[in-house]
Amino acid sequence: MPESNERHREYPRDQAATETKPKTYTVDSGDNLSAIAKQELGDANRWREIYELNKEVIGDNPDLIQPGMELKLPS
């Protein structure tokens, strides 16, 4: 009788337990994407990365962010 492979079977990990929540930033009055990029990412020129991740929240004009918006930040 063949030996059971049951003890060697690999099961998928619980995806929710292994995924990390993306870092976010809540927009304050007077903020702009360049300032957020400088403060959070260390480089003001990375503002476009923040915009690309948040186009659905921000809309067509990256200059029109509003206080209270929660923006995802790139890693």
Number of C-alpha atoms within 10 A of each C-alpha: 3 4 5 8 7 7 6 7 7 7 6 5 8 8 8 8 7 8 8 8 8 10 11 13 13 13 17 14 9 9 15 16 22 19 17 22 21 14 11 16 17 11 13 15 13 18 19 14 15 19 25 14 14 17 13 9 14 18 12 10 9 16 13 12 21 16 12 11 15 16 22 19 20 16 7
